[in-house]
Amino acid sequence: MEPGFRILQPDTQPPLRALTAACLPVAALLSGRTAMEDRIAIVTGAARGIGRAIVEKFAAEGFRLVLNDLSEDELQACLQDLNARGIAATGLAGSVREADLGERLLALALGEYGRADVFVNNAGFATYAPAEDYPDDEFDLVVDTLVSAPFRLLKPFGRYLRDTAGASAQARRIINIASVAGLRSAPGQVSYGVGKAGIISLTQTLSREWGRFGVTVNAVCPGLIRTRLTEAKAGVDTIEVEGRTIPLRGMNFDDYLRVVSLGRAGEPEDIAGAVWLLARPEAGYIHGQSLVVDGGGRA
Ligand SMILES: NC(=O)c1ccc[n+]([C@@H]2O[C@H](COP(=O)([O-])OP(=O)(O)OC[C@H]3O[C@@H](n4cnc5c(N)ncnc54)[C@H](O)[C@@H]3O)[C@@H](O)[C@H]2O)c1
């Protein structure tokens, strides 16, 4: 285990959650939700930003949720908020880099809800330095978080999909949150560009290998979206990742808006909408694709 980095152990501590499957019909009635769907989704980096918007969209469509985030406090607050609204959600705090997190998230989904249908790899962050001075350990940390960790997380899910192929009537989906930085250059963020290009490649390869398991595998490539990642103040805002303090920098929205024909920056809900389009049962023949969602900035 990495220093300064903690994951709740299922045998010693319960998962962060409240509502169980047995409470669901009552919870749905109390919340006034009309569940169009009955799918089980696992989402990483779910406590804020794009991940949180995806969670809200899935919840509104009747999904039951298994969530992960690095921040235990923010994940707990997110789960309490969802549960208070009658939404079935449970979760595990910890870094996506933890070796057995994929097994544990899947086990939680199967134990709690009996099934897992959708996996969204969303967790991520960037660090900044000129390529010639980019620290090797930081490069490894970011690339591992953006591409190797999602691969490790997906392997148990892939074995589960293989072993249950044809047994589920539910639409099965893997959706990886990549970036336009993975399709083009990422000056000042060399590891981020490499990591996002890597997850696009992973998406393509898994679509070829796992399509026969009855799952579609796609990526969403956001442009500039208003979240902590992009609105951070350089020299002020940081995130704690596995015992390290990572400085955030933010992006220049004015520069970006000059090339966005829709004339506005993206909101997390714009990405959640794209994820939902790919998750819908009607999207079952969209497979191995990378959907750019950037307001037309790269058109
Ligand atoms: N905001 C943008 O403009 C933009 C553009 C392209 C792609 N993205 C991608 O969207 C995803 C979400 O970013 P966001 O903008 O919502 O950022 P954010 O900082 O608002 O939220 C990221 C969430 O992921 C969690 N997280 C970070 N590292 C983690 C780890 N190792 N393990 C578990 N959880 C972790 C954080 O705690 C946080 O809750 C990222 O993969 C990011 O690269 C964002």
The ligand as a Gaussian input file, in Angstrom:
#p B3LYP/6-31G(d) Opt

LIG

0 1
 N      -12.717000      19.464000     -16.285000
 C      -12.287000      19.337000     -17.532000
 O      -12.193000      20.331000     -18.294000
 C      -11.933000      17.981000     -18.061000
 C      -11.608000      17.889000     -19.425000
 C      -11.260000      16.651000     -19.944000
 C      -11.268000      15.527000     -19.131000
 N      -11.567000      15.655000     -17.807000
 C      -11.529000      14.434000     -17.000000
 O      -12.726000      14.286000     -16.281000
 C      -12.466000      13.505000     -15.099000
 C      -13.070000      14.220000     -13.900000
 O      -12.409000      15.483000     -13.733000
 P      -13.124000      16.762000     -13.088000
 O      -12.853000      17.893000     -14.000000
 O      -14.501000      16.436000     -12.690000
 O      -12.165000      16.976000     -11.830000
 P      -12.513000      17.231000     -10.281000
 O      -11.201000      17.508000      -9.636000
 O      -13.611000      18.230000     -10.149000
 O      -13.090000      15.827000      -9.798000
 C      -12.279000      14.679000      -9.855000
 C      -12.747000      13.683000      -8.802000
 O      -11.924000      12.525000      -8.936000
 C      -11.377000      12.204000      -7.660000
 N      -10.072000      11.590000      -7.829000
 C       -8.925000      12.154000      -8.274000
 N       -7.924000      11.267000      -8.259000
 C       -8.440000      10.097000      -7.781000
 C       -7.908000       8.823000      -7.527000
 N       -6.610000       8.565000      -7.718000
 N       -8.734000       7.858000      -7.057000
 C      -10.044000       8.095000      -6.827000
 N      -10.614000       9.315000      -7.038000
 C       -9.811000      10.302000      -7.512000
 C      -11.277000      13.525000      -6.905000
 O      -11.242000      13.327000      -5.500000
 C      -12.542000      14.239000      -7.385000
 O      -13.678000      13.930000      -6.591000
 C      -10.951000      13.337000     -15.031000
 O      -10.575000      12.088000     -15.543000
 C      -10.448000      14.441000     -15.929000
 O       -9.179000      14.168000     -16.463000
 C      -11.904000      16.844000     -17.256000

